[in-house]
Amino acid sequence: MAKLIQVKIGEYRSVALFDQLNVVCKRGDVVVLDFEKGFEYGEIVSDPAKVCATATDKAVGKIVRLSTDGDLRQIVNNQIKAKEALVACKRKVGDAKLDMQLVKAEYSFDGSKILFFFTAEGRVDFRNLVKDLAKMFRVRIELKQIGVRDKAKIVGGYGVCGRELCCSSYMKDFHPLSIKMAKDQGLPLNPSKISGVCGRVKCCMAYEYQVYREMSKTLPKMGAKVSSETGEKGRVINIDILKRSVVVEFAEGKIQKITYPPANPH
């Protein structure tokens, strides 16, 4: 049975499973990959000693070897050439007046292909652009349209928390996000407060979502009718899920905070 390990392909691409074969490696190692009928480089992002795949998962390629000094020099050289290719491609896009915004370019490790990442509002007919670029660079050209979250992951930056963006620093994949996550955590539904630099809901909204969801099950909802210890009826006007307390408005404008016992852990 193949021993699978997670590898981040190249500089800007996704994480995928590769067959480790007999290559001894550890998290953080740069390796050369046999991938899509060519050679790429990647970084090990999982612990080889731990299982990171299910019985149905399959490898997309194989790890050929740990990178040598020569391999690392080739990677740096490819990165320099990719920057030059990006400038040339932007010029071609401008000449063709295509409605697309180029983000980054990346050479495959073996230099047989250049990938151009771009964003666009809709579909773009870039067939002529591909032909022109293929003639110019004499390698295979691949243009990949990405979304705003992928753009943030590739470009990088810092969030309002002052830390490097989660997506560009350690996240392997994006998880589903929704406004409901912010709502269930009692956060203000202000786009400027709950949106990341990409303009979408912050990835961190999902980190504690399940905890908030479980803890809020035994608390009254906003606007619900509750009773005080004296039996007086009031309406919930504010909820603090973590402190397990609610603010209740009673008759004649009387306000009272009611604290509930800790939720039962499952």
N, C-alpha and C positions, 0 to 999 in steps of 0.2 A: 504493500500500500504506500502511495506517495506521501511524503511528509511535506505538508503545506505550510507556507509562511507568508505573512503579509508584507508587501513591498510597495512603496510609493514610487511610481514610474516617473522617471525624468524629474524635471524641475517644477512643472506646473500641472502634471496629470494626476489621475486618481490612484487610489490604493487598490491593489488586486492580489490574488493568491498565486503564488509561484511554487513550483516543485523545488524543494531545497536540494534534492539529490544528495551527494556526499560532501557538499560544501559546508565547512564549519564556519558559522557566522553568528553574530549577535546583533541585538537592536542597535541601530545607529550606523552599522556598517554600510559602506557603498559597494554595490555589487554590479557585475555585468550580467545582463539578462538575454536569454534567447526568447524573443517575443515578436509575434506577427511577421514571421519570415525575415527577421533582421535582428540586430543587436541593439539593446537599449541599456541604460544604466538606471539604477534605482537605489533607494535607501530602505533598509530593513526597519519596519515600524512595529513589529510584534516580537515577543519573546519566543525564540525557537524551542525552548523547553516546555512551552505551554501550547495546548491545542487551541487553534484559532479558527477552526473550520468544522463544519458538520459532515456527516457521511455523504451528503449529496453535493457538497461543494467540489468544484474542479479547478485545477490549475490552468491559468491562461498562458503559462510559459514556464521556462526553467531558469534556475540560477546557474550560470556558467562558472563564475569564479568571483573571488573577492577582487576588488579593483586594485590595480597596481599603480605605481607612480606615473607610469606612462598613460594609463587610463584616465587618471585624474587630470593630467595635463591636456588630454584630448577633450575632456568635459569642459574645461575652462576655455579652450580654443573654440569649441562649438558655441559656447555662450557668447563669446565676442562676435563670432560670425552671425549669430542669431540677431544681435542688436543691429548689425549692419543690414541684415535682410529685412528687419522690421521697418527701417527707414526707407528702404527701396520700395517695399510693399505699400507703405503709406503714400508714397509719391504716386504709385500706380493707381491706388484707390482714388486719390484726388483727381488725377487725370481722367479717370473713367466716371467720376462723379457718382460713385456708389454710396448708398446710404448705409454705411457701416463704420464702426469705430474699432480700429485695431487695438488690442490690449497688449499682447506679448507674442513673441515668436520663439520657437524652440527647434533645434536640430535633433534628430535622432542620434544616438551614440555613434553609430557607424557612418553618419553623414549622408545616408541615402534618402533622407526625407526631411522636409521642413514643415512644421506645424504652425499655423497662424491662428491665434485665438481672437475672436472679435465679438462685439455685441451689436445688435440691430433691433429695430422695432418690429420688423416683420421678416419675411423671407427675402433673400438677396440672390440675384442671379449673378454668380461670380465665375461662371464657366470661362469666359474670355480672360478674366484676371488670372485664373489658374494656368491657362495656356501661356500667357505672357511671362508669368513667374517661372514656369517650368523651362521656358526657353532661356531665361536670364540666368537661373541657377543650375540648370541641367541636373536636377534631382526631382524626386517625387514631391508634389505639393499637396498639403492637406489644410483646408480652411475649416475651422471648427467654431460654430456659433455657440456662445455661452450665455448664461443668464447673469443677472446682477450679483447674485450671491457667489457664483463662480468667479466673477470679476474681482470681487472683494478678496476672495481667497488667494487669487493669483497676485494681485497688486499689493495686498497687505495694508497695514495701518494700525491705528490704535483706537480703542473704544472709549466711551465716556468714563469708563472705570479706570482709565490710565494704563491698562494692560494691552499687550499685542492682541489683535483680533483672534478669537478662538479658532475661526475657520482656517486662518493662515498659520497658526502656531502649532496646534496639536490635533485638531479634529480630523479624523480619517474620512468621514462622510457627513453629508448634511442629514439632519433628521427633520421630520415633518413639523411645521410650526403653524400656529393659528392665533388669532386675536383672543379666542376663548381661553388660551393659556394665561394671558395677562388678566383677563376678567376673573377667572377662577382664583387667581392669586391676590385679588383685591387691588390691583394696580390701576392707576388712572389710564383710561383709554385715549391718551393723547399720543398721536403718532410720533411726535418729537421725543417722547419719553420712552416709548417701547420699541422704537425702530433703531436698527444698527446703521452703520455707515453705508450699507448697501440699499437702504430704504425699506428693507423687509423687517419683519418681527425679529428681534434679537435672538440669537441662538440660545443665550442663557435663560430665556423664558422656559425652556424645556427641562432645565437641570433639576429644579425642585418642584416641578409641576405635580408629579404623583404624590409627593409629601403634602403639598397644600391641598390637593384633592381629597386625600384620606382624612386629613385633620379637619377639613371643613364639613365633612359628612355629618358630624354630630353637633354642628353649630346651626342656629337659625339663619334663614336667608335674609337678605336685605329687604326691609319692608314688612317682614313677618310680625305677627302679633305674639308677644310673650308676656309672661306674668312675673312680677317681682316676688320676693319672699313673703310679702304681705298680701299677695293676691291681686295687686293692682295691675291693670292691663296697659301695655304700651306697645310702641312700634319701633323696630330696629332701624336705626339711622346710620350706623357705622359698624364695621366688623374688623377685628384684628385677629387674623387666623392664627398666627404664631403665638400670640399671647393668650389665645382662646378666650377673648373677651368681646362683648358687643356693647355698643352705646344705645340705650333705649330712651325714647321720648315718651313721657307720660302726659297725662292731662295737665292743662294750664302751663305748658312749657317746661315741666320738670324733666331734667336729664339725669340719667343714672347709668353707671357702667356695671355690667353684670359679667362675672368671670365664671367660666364653665370648667369642670374637672378635666384633666388630661385625657386625650383620646386613648382608647385601648389599642396597643400595638398588635398587629396581626402576626 
